[in-house]
Amino acid sequence: MARLLITIAGVLALLMGLLWIGQGLGIVRWPASSFMIDMRPWALRGAALAVVGAAMIWFGRRR
């Protein structure tokens, strides 16, 4: 059960990190009122979060 929860949290973290990268680079402009659009620090934070999410997925799927 714990592996499943870690995997789900990892997928959510990975997706959120990718969204932050897209917003930080100005690729994703949704929602239009977001303060993160075209802000490079958010792209870096998103990359870090995506790496953590990928590690969580790897750890959760490991046998």
C-alpha positions as CSV (number, residue, x, y, z in Angstrom):
1,M,0.0,0.0,0.0
2,A,2.8,2.4,0.8
3,R,4.5,1.8,-2.6
4,L,1.2,2.7,-4.3
5,L,0.9,6.0,-2.3
6,I,4.6,6.9,-3.0
7,T,4.0,6.2,-6.8
8,I,0.9,8.3,-6.9
9,A,2.6,11.2,-5.0
10,G,5.5,10.9,-7.4
11,V,3.3,11.1,-10.4
12,L,1.6,14.2,-9.0
13,A,4.9,15.8,-8.2
14,L,6.2,15.1,-11.6
15,L,3.2,16.6,-13.3
16,M,3.2,19.6,-11.1
17,G,7.0,20.1,-11.8
18,L,6.4,19.9,-15.5
19,L,3.6,22.5,-15.2
20,W,5.9,24.8,-13.2
21,I,8.6,24.4,-15.9
22,G,6.1,25.2,-18.6
23,Q,4.9,28.3,-16.8
24,G,8.4,29.5,-15.8
25,L,9.6,29.3,-19.4
26,G,6.4,30.9,-20.7
27,I,5.3,27.9,-22.7
28,V,2.1,27.3,-20.6
29,R,0.1,30.4,-20.0
30,W,-2.6,28.9,-17.9
31,P,-4.1,30.3,-15.8
32,A,-3.5,33.7,-17.4
33,S,-3.3,35.4,-14.0
34,S,-0.5,33.2,-12.7
35,F,2.4,35.0,-11.2
36,M,4.7,32.2,-12.3
37,I,4.5,32.9,-16.1
38,D,7.9,33.9,-17.6
39,M,9.6,33.6,-14.2
40,R,12.8,31.5,-14.6
41,P,13.1,30.6,-10.9
42,W,9.9,28.7,-11.2
43,A,11.3,26.7,-14.1
44,L,14.2,25.7,-11.9
45,R,12.0,24.8,-9.0
46,G,9.8,22.8,-11.3
47,A,12.8,20.9,-12.6
48,A,13.8,20.0,-9.0
49,L,10.2,18.9,-8.2
50,A,10.1,16.8,-11.4
51,V,13.3,15.1,-10.4
52,V,12.0,14.4,-6.9
53,G,8.8,13.1,-8.5
54,A,10.6,10.8,-10.9
55,A,12.7,9.4,-8.0
56,M,9.5,8.7,-6.0
57,I,8.1,6.9,-9.0
58,W,11.3,4.9,-9.4
59,F,11.3,4.1,-5.7
60,G,7.7,3.1,-5.6
61,R,7.9,0.8,-8.6
62,R,11.1,-0.9,-7.5
63,R,10.7,-4.5,-6.4
